[in-house]
Amino acid sequence: MQILIILFVISAFAFHDLVPVYRKRQWKVFGTYVSIMVLIVFVEILISLNVDIPSPAVLLEKWVTLVFGQHHE
């Protein structure tokens, strides 16, 4: 059921926002929107199939530590 809701929302978004971008031939914006929508559907399918998706928090913490250095309390 959850996948149907996501597909409905993405379809509504595509008709409302993506069609005008396509008509104006803004290919970079169009490609970005389509890529994000495909990623959303892909993740939603994985969640529906009960696939364990790792949290991005660990990777983000490593990046922040790399950029700003160690946090000392």
N, C-alpha and C positions, 0 to 999 in steps of 0.2 A: 504494500500500500504506500509505503514511504517513497518508493521509486516513482510511483505514478504522480505523486504530489510534486516531486522534484522535476519530473519531465513536464508537467503542466506549467510550473513556474518558469522553467527555461523556455518553453514554447511561447508563453505570453511575453516574456522578455525579448525573445528573438523577433516576434512580430512587431513589438512596440519600438524597440531600439535598434535592432540589427538591420531591418529592412531599409530604413532611411540611410544608414551608414553605407549599405551596399549600393543604394541608388546614387549616392554622392561619390561613389568609387573611392572611398577612404580605406584602402586596402590594409594599411597597418593597423588601424583601429578595428576593422572587421576581423583580421587574423587574430588579434589579441582577444577580442570578445569570444570568438569561436574556440580558441584554445582554452580559455577559462571555462567555458561551458562544457567542453569535452572532459576537462579535468574534474569538474563537479560531478558529472554523470559517472565517470570512472570510479571516483571515490565512493559515491553513493552505492554503486553496484557492489564494491568490495565490502562496504558496511552491511549491505543486505545479505551478503553471503557469509557474514560473521568472520571475515578475515581480520586478524589482529593487525591494525595499522599503528606503527610506532609513533610516539609523540614527537613533534618537532622541537619540543622544549629543550631536550638535551643538546641537539645540534645548535640551536639558537644561543644557549648558554655558552657553548664553546666558542662561537663566533664573537659574542660580546666580550668574553674573557680575552680572546685574541686581540681584539681591537682596543679595548680599554685597559687591559691588564688585570691582574689579580685584585679582587676586592678584599681588603683587610678590615676586620671589625675591631 
